[in-house]
Amino acid sequence: EKEPQPLHKMKEAEIYFMPGTAESQYRMKLVAGVYSCTCSAWKNQHLPIGSRTCKHLREYLGDEYETWRLQRDLAAKIAAPVKKSAPNLLLAHKWEPNVDPKGWWISEKLDGVRAYWDGSCFLSRLGNPFPAPAWFIQALPTDECVDGELWCGRKKFQTAVSIAKSVETNGQWKNITYQAFDLPKMQAPFEKRMQKLKEVVAKLKAPHIKVVDMTVCQ
């Protein structure tokens, strides 16, 4: 069966206006596969942002398309992988001023979503699977566990969260990279794990999988 098409297609990140009450206008846009509207009906729904709609989106995109889109996303969530055991990950701790970080390895704090690759899928800190598309994970090793973050860029944490939790429908996963920073299962000092990680990622030859830059604090 042919998939319904929106009455009007939205371009990524462009703002579209819909008349509101009095002299007000509502702003609609498509960002990383998520349609949004500034109306209170859309903002006040107790649903994930990718599962929301409103009368303005239905009028602009078409009621048939919006109904199909929401049903498609619901079906994808029902078919999503089941939760696994939470991975044992290193967690950040508050830095105390009396601790001298000289000689420690440091890196930029990324605004990303923590994602543990267990050899078959990405898991959150609590063991919930992220529905990454096949093209995104096919290059990842099946014999190595990798710790890292799904990242969209600086100050784009909410966008990263939205994409990481969504089944790809509009190519939104192309906006994400996997920033790897450890091989937690490797029994070796951190420096050797980092060297091995760089070798592993280099062999993948996948532009969306990268190693986080680190340096020794001077």
C-alpha positions as a printed Julia matrix, in Angstrom:
218×3 Matrix{Float64}:
  0.0    0.0    0.0
  1.31   3.44  -0.95
  2.27   5.67   1.96
  0.29   8.91   2.34
  2.2   12.11   1.57
  1.81  15.43   3.39
 -0.3   18.09   1.7
  2.59  20.51   2.15
  6.16  19.34   2.7
  8.28  21.07   5.31
 11.98  21.69   4.82
 14.33  20.87   7.69
 14.49  23.64  10.33
 12.46  26.16   8.29
  9.62  27.93  10.1
  6.07  27.84   8.73
  3.33  30.12  10.02
 -0.31  29.29  10.69
 -2.87  31.99  11.64
 -3.96  31.88  15.29
 -6.34  33.9   17.41
 -6.51  37.67  16.98
 -3.21  38.84  15.48
 -1.1   35.93  16.69
  0.55  33.32  14.5
  1.69  29.83  15.37
  5.08  28.64  14.2
  5.53  25.11  12.91
  8.75  23.38  11.94
 10.38  20.03  11.23
 13.62  19.3   13.1
 15.34  15.89  13.03
 12.14  14.14  11.98
  9.98  15.8   14.66
  7.09  18.1   13.72
  6.33  20.81  16.28
  4.01  23.76  16.76
  4.1   26.66  19.22
  0.4   26.33  20.09
 -0.52  25.36  23.66
 -2.35  22.22  22.47
  0.92  20.79  21.07
  3.13  21.98  23.95
  0.86  20.7   26.74
  0.46  17.12  25.52
  1.95  14.55  27.9
  3.51  12.57  25.05
  7.0   12.27  23.56
  7.53  15.17  21.17
  7.68  12.82  18.19
  4.18  11.51  19.01
  2.4   14.87  19.23
  0.2   16.68  16.75
 -2.35  19.5   16.76
 -5.04  21.0   14.53
 -2.51  23.3   12.88
 -0.2   20.44  11.88
 -3.19  18.41  10.72
 -4.42  21.32   8.61
 -1.0   21.95   7.06
  0.17  18.36   6.59
 -3.23  16.81   6.05
 -5.35  14.79   8.46
 -4.74  11.54   6.55
 -0.96  11.95   6.7
 -0.91  12.91  10.38
 -3.1    9.95  11.37
 -0.89   7.6    9.36
  2.33   9.12  10.79
  1.25   8.7   14.41
  0.02   5.14  13.85
  3.28   4.24  12.09
  5.38   5.6   14.98
  3.23   3.76  17.54
  3.63   0.47  15.65
  7.4    0.98  15.51
  7.57   1.55  19.27
  5.56  -1.6   19.98
  8.01  -3.6   17.82
 11.07  -2.03  19.48
 13.67  -4.3   21.18
 13.05  -5.2   24.82
 15.02  -3.71  27.68
 18.27  -5.4   28.69
 20.29  -5.35  31.9
 21.82  -1.97  32.64
 25.49  -1.85  31.54
 28.15  -1.24  34.16
 29.46   2.18  33.15
 31.88   4.69  34.58
 29.95   7.74  35.78
 31.04  11.32  36.3
 31.62  12.64  39.81
 31.75  16.18  41.09
 35.25  17.63  40.99
 36.54  18.83  44.32
 38.79  21.94  44.28
 41.36  20.25  46.53
 42.02  17.58  43.88
 44.81  18.44  41.42
 43.78  17.17  37.91
 47.32  17.56  36.52
 48.25  14.41  34.62
 44.62  13.3   34.21
 43.05  12.65  30.81
 40.42  15.29  29.99
 37.98  15.92  27.16
 35.14  18.24  26.24
 31.82  17.51  27.99
 29.56  16.73  25.05
 25.83  17.53  25.04
 24.99  14.01  23.92
 23.09  10.9   24.96
 25.13   8.21  26.72
 25.03   5.09  24.57
 26.71   1.75  25.27
 27.31  -0.53  22.26
 27.04  -4.15  23.45
 27.97  -5.73  20.11
 24.42  -5.82  18.76
 22.63  -2.61  19.8
 22.96   0.69  21.66
 21.8    0.73  25.28
 21.08   3.61  27.62
 22.56   3.75  31.13
 19.42   1.93  32.34
 19.57  -0.78  29.67
 16.92   0.64  27.36
 17.73   0.0   23.67
 17.99   2.88  21.21
 16.36   2.08  17.82
 19.32   3.01  15.64
 18.77   2.16  11.95
 20.67  -0.72  10.35
 22.89   1.55   8.23
 24.07   3.35  11.39
 25.14   0.25  13.32
 26.23  -2.11  10.54
 29.83  -0.86  10.69
 30.16  -1.24  14.46
 32.14  -4.23  15.78
 30.25  -7.3   16.99
 33.19  -8.48  19.11
 33.79  -5.24  21.06
 31.75  -3.3   23.62
 32.08   0.47  23.21
 31.1    3.33  25.5
 30.25   6.71  24.03
 27.56   9.27  23.24
 25.07   9.88  20.45
 25.75  13.53  19.59
 24.18  16.16  17.34
 26.42  19.09  18.17
 26.91  21.64  20.9
 23.74  22.89  22.65
 21.6   20.29  20.85
 20.99  17.85  23.68
 17.2   17.76  23.3
 17.53  17.1   19.58
 19.93  14.24  20.31
 17.49  12.76  22.84
 14.61  13.0   20.38
 16.53  11.27  17.59
 18.07   8.6   19.83
 14.62   7.52  21.01
 13.02   7.56  17.55
 12.72   5.06  14.75
 14.16   6.65  11.61
 11.45   7.9    9.29
 12.82  11.09   7.71
 16.56  10.46   7.75
 16.9   12.11  11.16
 19.68   9.73  12.27
 21.93  11.34   9.65
 22.18  14.29  12.05
 23.85  12.13  14.72
 27.39  10.88  15.22
 28.57   8.3   17.72
 31.38   9.77  19.82
 33.26   6.83  21.36
 35.5    7.23  24.41
 36.19   3.81  25.95
 36.34   0.02  25.54
 34.95  -0.86  29.0
 35.33  -4.63  28.68
 39.04  -4.47  27.82
 41.18  -5.38  30.83
 43.95  -2.81  30.39
 45.0    0.68  31.56
 43.02   3.57  30.08
 45.85   4.62  27.74
 45.95   1.17  26.14
 42.16   1.07  25.86
 42.2    4.43  24.07
 44.87   3.24  21.64
 42.87   0.11  20.9
 39.69   2.16  20.47
 41.38   4.4   17.9
 42.52   1.32  15.98
 39.03  -0.2   16.08
 37.31   2.98  14.86
 39.92   3.57  12.13
 39.17   0.12  10.67
 35.43   0.84  10.57
 35.86   3.66   8.02
 32.45   5.03   9.05
 32.29   8.87   9.05
 29.5    8.92  11.68
 31.61   7.0   14.23
 34.39   8.99  15.86
 36.74   8.9   18.85
 36.44  11.73  21.39
 39.56  13.88  21.46
 41.39  13.67  24.8
 44.48  15.31  26.2
 46.52  15.15  29.38
 45.84  18.03  31.78
 48.97  20.12  32.22
